[in-house]
Amino acid sequence: MRTTHAVCSRGCRRLGEAPTVRSQGAEPPCGNEPGGGSRRRRRFGTSSSRPSSRPPAPGSSSPARHCSSHQPVSGADPQVAVVFNGEIYNHHEIRRRMLVAGRPVHGRGDAAVLPAMYAHHGTAMFAHLDGMFAIALLDARNRRLVLATDRAGKKPLFYGTTPDGVFVFASELSALAQHHDLDLTIDPDAVDEYLSHRVVPAPRTVYRSVRKLPPASILVLDDNGIRTSTYWDVRDHGLDPVVRWDDAVDTIDRLLRAAVERRLESEADVPLGAMLSGGLDSSLVVAMAARMRPEPLDTFSIGFAEAAFDESEHARAVSQFCGTRHHAVAVQPDDALADADAVLAHMGEPYAFPSAIASRRMYQLAAREVTVVLTGDGADEIFGGYRRYDVLRALPEVDPADRHRVDFEALQAGDDLATRYASVLVDGVRPALKEHLYAPAFRSRVTETDPAVHLRRRLGRTDPSRSDLERALQLDFRFWLPDAQLVKIDRMSMASSVEARSPMLDHRLVEYVSTLGPGLRLVPGNEKALLKAVAERYLPASVVHRRKQELAVPLESWLTRLLRDRITSALLAEESLGRGYFDPDRLRSFVQAFRPADAYALWTLYMLERWHTSSARPDAALTAAQPVTTRGSV
């Protein structure tokens, strides 16, 4: 019986690299014998490769990527080793505190403070870190492995156990999936949730044997097994009902400025820029950063030929106002299909937000000039910036202009918050269409197809004393933000060796805003009213009060005019029709009868199929599904 357990870690983002696994002992790290044995004696090993935002040394052969800290990192105790992906913004402060505490930090760089922090605080150390991180810490003396993620979930961490009991983890799913002993049976429930939300929500991944570690989580693996806990939660900061409007605006201004300054100062020697869409959030971050830098910032944006989606003119206007060096790139319809495979390869699982294509192009543009960028991401989830919040507030009444946002058939299922929110949140394949398309054999393997059931479980982790809208915001911070938005930012930025920093997600700012009552935070008909009041101090009114325009691509137009034939061919190919998810005749009818209103459903189906053909390992399959006989012709 094998006794070796191994761990793997990947901080690097290069496509096609398998995770490195090191174990101590005579046996190879992976075997073919079945079995589990989570309580067996373990031997551990770690390996890491981490990209750095610092410029390369002179003569370096790899200008875009090298390691700022040699990892694993150890401190005074050689029995403790750490591998880490991300950035610790307060590492200088931690270094000073550890010296006062009699635990001097050995080594340079932010990773070097982590062993000393563990020696001083144990697993309570993560609450003292300010940054974005996925951390793996091996305590060999106590036979313990600790994994942890940052508060917002900016940095991913995946883990699983092979059939013979080897525990594996990685910061990229595509790297972990290359572990040759990992069982890659597809999880039907994960596919179902993906079809609803266009992402696979944590803790699931598309693979049944692999899980995502949620934000602000700690996983401990030792001889007693695996246990997880959370060290921070946005709901833990109670309501302060006496805050006045002016005081709230002043405090948000101060906290956001400090967050921007920390992200500028943590590595003052690197080429630094900012993403600038021309919207409120990124424009405010750029305006604050521009006042703090003696030299002009480099800013980056994208544009489209379709005027309704193009913000490049607004971005240029903000750039001129703030005095930045602006760079822009246009995204064309052909980019959608050309980039789809690259997006899926970096995601490691199905992901159907076409805005990832725009993000990828923006970060590729930024990589020509800088290695670190500031972004405005997170403001919508913190300050209530999505239109769906106003729609949810008004239900069952719906403004005619918002009727396309509501699934009225799903709304008939009940009047609780989960049902109402699902009716405005689900924008992939709606429940009735899923039920219509599913093959009976696949449907029998899905536990629950109603997305309201999954939202109800997540709402159970919000504060029941808060209003429905506040609970929706708490849910979005724990679900929508990390699983749909931050995953896109992390994968697309790191794919171009650019580090994205999000001042809006500073935990002090998030904690403060979460204490504000709905009268301040959620003003009917005035999305992000508090943030607009702050922005008025830095930007022209024409920028602050311009109608919100989310980062999106003109998918309906592209699918109707330019991409439809190629997507139709992919979905109706024999291989696609035989996957086992959908009834072939019903899928064929839906695809051939395409309507612009079905654009996101069609794209969601297409990205599932493209994942199978371009990124999934060949043995990734619904193993219990029977071959499907297709009829007719495409």
C-alpha positions, -999 to +999 in steps of 0.1 A: +000+000+000+014+034-010+020+059+018+032+088-003+010+118-008+022+147-029+011+183-036+016+204-067+014+241-072+014+263-102+019+300-100+029+303-137+004+308-165+022+293-195-002+272-215+005+235-218+028+231-188+019+202-165+020+207-128+052+197-112+048+171-084+076+163-060+074+137-033+098+123-008+103+086-008+114+058-031+081+055-049+070+077-078+045+104-069+016+089-087+006+053-090-022+033-107-034+013-077-070+023-067-077+034-032-082+063-009-067+064+026-071+101+036-058+091+071-027+073+060+007+087+069+016+114+044+049+127+030+047+161+014+065+180-013+059+213-030+069+230-062+062+264-076+068+288-105+055+323-100+054+353-124+067+386-112+057+421-119+093+434-115+114+441-145+138+414-156+175+416-147+198+429-175+205+402-200+175+381-190+163+358-218+127+361-206+116+398-204+080+390-197+083+365-169+107+356-141+105+349-104+109+377-079+112+352-050+127+318-053+100+294-041+093+274-020+103+300+007+114+291+042+122+312+072+139+306+105+122+272+107+133+250+078+104+227+085+080+254+072+079+261+034+056+283+014+046+286-022+024+315-032+008+332-062-002+369-060+009+400-042+011+410-005+007+448-005+016+453+032+047+431+033+069+460+043+047+467+073+046+430+082+084+428+080+086+456+106+060+440+128+077+406+127+111+422+137+095+439+167+079+405+176+113+389+176+107+370+143+130+386+117+121+379+081+147+360+061+149+368+025+136+395+001+102+400-015+066+397-002+067+358-001+095+359+025+072+373+052+048+344+051+069+318+071+074+343+099+037+352+099+028+315+103+053+311+131+038+340+149+001+337+141-005+302+129-034+299+105-048+332+119-021+348+097-043+353+067-065+379+084-034+401+087-025+400+050-035+428+026-034+416-010-044+391-035-031+356-030-034+319-032-010+304-006+002+269+001+021+263+033+038+231+044+044+226+081+064+194+080+070+192+117+033+191+124+026+171+093+002+198+080-006+214+046-024+247+047-041+263+016-056+298+017-072+323-007-076+361-004-108+378+008-124+386-026-111+355-044-089+374-068-064+345-070-077+310-077-068+278-060-079+243-072-075+210-054-084+174-057-074+138-048-064+111-072-080+076-069-049+064-050-051+092-025-026+117-038-037+153-029-030+177-056-035+215-060-028+242-084-035+279-092-047+270-127-072+243-135-056+234-169-023+227-151-040+205-125-060+186-152-027+174-167-019+153-137-022+119-154-038+101-124-066+127-118-101+114-125-116+138-150-151+126-150-174+155-158-198+167-131-233+169-145-244+194-118-214+216-127-225+216-164-261+224-154-249+254-133-226+265-161-255+266-186-275+288-162-248+312-152-222+309-180-196+300-154-191+270-131-196+284-096-174+275-067-168+252-050-175+230-081-153+227-112-163+210-144-146+179-130-162+159-103-129+152-085-116+188-084-128+217-063-122+254-061-113+268-028-137+297-022-126+332-013-114+339+022-110+302+028-085+281+047-080+244+039-060+222+063-048+188+054-032+166+081-034+132+095-070+139+106-081+145+070-093+177+053-112+205+069-121+240+056-130+273+072-134+310+064-114+338+081-134+367+067-169+374+054-185+405+041-217+398+061-197+400+094-197+438+094-229+450+109-252+478+098-244+513+110-278+531+107-266+566+118-240+574+091-248+607+073-244+610+035-216+636+036-196+615+061-201+584+040-188+602+009-158+616+028-149+581+042-152+564+009-130+590-008-104+586+019-104+548+018-104+545-020-075+570-022-055+550+003-063+518-016-050+533-049-019+547-031-011+513-016-013+496-050+009+522-065+035+522-038+039+485-031+062+482-061+072+517-071+099+505-095+077+487-120+061+500-152+025+508-141-007+517-159-044+515-157-074+500-176-097+529-187-130+520-202-144+555-200-170+544-174-173+557-138-153+531-120-121+529-140-122+567-147-122+574-109-093+551-103-073+567-131-081+602-119-070+594-083-038+576-095-029+604-120-028+628-091-004+606-072+021+599-099+047+625-110+048+610-145+018+603-168+001+570-165-003+547-194-040+538-199-056+512-221-090+507-237-108+488-264-133+498-291-159+483-314-173+493-347-208+491-332-214+525-317-237+512-289-208+492-275-180+515-282-167+536-253-133+545-268-143+581-273-152+584-237-120+568-226-100+592-247-118+621-231-110+609-196-074+603-207-071+639-219-086+652-187-062+632-165-032+637-187-025+600-194-007+583-223-036+565-239-035+533-259-065+517-277-073+486-298-103+477-318-120+443-314-134+427-345-160+399-349-133+374-361-115+380-328-143+363-310-138+329-325-100+333-328-098+341-290-124+318-277-101+288-276-073+308-259-098+320-233-110+285-226-075+272-224-066+297-196-099+291-178-095+253-179-133+248-180-163+262-199-167+299-195-191+319-217-187+356-209-177+371-243-163+401-225-133+379-217-123+384-254-123+421-249-103+417-216-078+395-233-072+421-261-069+449-235-043+430-214-023+421-245-023+458-254-012+467-219+016+441-219+034+461-246+039+490-222+035+479-185+036+450-161+011+462-135-023+478-141-050+493-118-086+484-126-120+496-115-133+461-110-155+452-080-174+485-078-207+472-092-209+444-066-199+467-037-219+498-046-249+483-064-241+491-099-260+465-119-293+473-135-307+440-122-308+455-086-333+481-097-353+454-116-352+431-085-365+459-063-394+466-086-406+430-091-433+419-099-436+452-117-412+455-146-404+486-168-410+477-204-374+486-212-363+459-187-386+430-198-358+412-216-339+410-183-366+390-166-374+353-170-412+355-163-417+318-166-391+312-138-407+340-117-440+320-116-423+294-094-425+314-062-421+348-045-390+342-023-358+361-028-340+332-045-367+327-071-370+365-078-333+370-080-328+339-103-353+354-126-331+384-133-297+369-127-298+338-150-287+350-184-272+319-200-296+290-209-328+296-189-344+267-170-372+259-194-349+258-223-324+236-204-352+211-196-363+212-232-328+205-246-315+179-222-312+143-232-332+122-208-301+102-197-282+134-188-312+150-171-315+120-148-280+126-136-285+163-127-295+167-091-314+200-096-319+221-127-336+251-111-310+278-104-331+292-077-323+261-056-286+269-058-291+306-051-313+297-021-284+277-007-260+306-012-285+331+002-285+310+033-250+323+039-260+360+038-273+381+067-310+374+071-315+407+090-306+427+059-329+438+031-334+416+000-312+440-020-284+440+005-285+402+006-283+401-032-252+422-029-237+399-003-245+369-026-229+386-056-197+395-036-193+358-027-205+343-060-209+366-090-178+387-084-152+359-079-167+333-102-178+354-131-157+386-130-125+381-111-117+348-128-118+367-161-095+394-149-070+370-133-067+346-162-067+372-190-041+395-173-018+367-162-020+352-197-003+383-209+021+385-179+003+416-165-006+420-129-041+435-124-047+453-091-082+464-080-084+492-054-122+489-052-117+455-036-096+468-008-111+450+023-113+482+043-134+499+017-156+468+013-161+464+050-171+501+054-195+502+025-211+469+037-221+487+070-240+514+051-278+511+050-297+507+018-309+543+019-272+553+013-260+524-007-289+516-030-306+548-042-335+539-065-328+549-101-293+562-093-268+533-094-237+538-074-249+571-060-222+572-033-194+565-057-207+592-081-206+617-053-169+608-047-162+609-084-176+645-087-145+656-068-122+643-095-140+641-128-162+662-150-200+658-146-202+645-181-181+615-171-197+609-137-233+610-148-230+593-182-253+563-186-236+531-174-222+509-201-209+475-190-179+460-207-195+438-233-192+428-269-219+432-296-227+395-295-262+396-309-250+416-339-220+393-344-241+361-341-268+374-364-245+387-392-210+372-391-205+342-367-237+323-370-226+298-397-194+288-380-211+284-346-240+265-361-215+241-378-197+235-345-228+228-325-244+206-351-214+185-359-218+148-352-193+149-323-212+177-306-246+161-311-232+129-296-218+143-264-248+131-244-259+164-229-287+173-253-313+156-274-298+159-309-331+168-327-340+195-301-306+210-302-306+210-339-340+228-340-329+254-315-297+262-333-313+264-367-341+286-355-317+312-339-332+345-327-311+374-315-327+371-281-311+337-278-276+350-284-262+344-249-278+309-248-262+300-281-228+313-271-231+294-238-237+262-257-210+270-282-183+276-255-192+242-239-186+225-272-154+245-279-141+235-245-145+199-253-128+202-287-100+226-279-091+225-242-105+194-224-083+164-219-094+136-243-105+114-214-128+141-199-163+128-204-196+118-190-184+083-184-219+069-177-235+084-208-243+061-236-235+070-272-262+090-288-275+082-323-281+114-343-306+116-371-310+139-400-285+162-416-270+195-406 
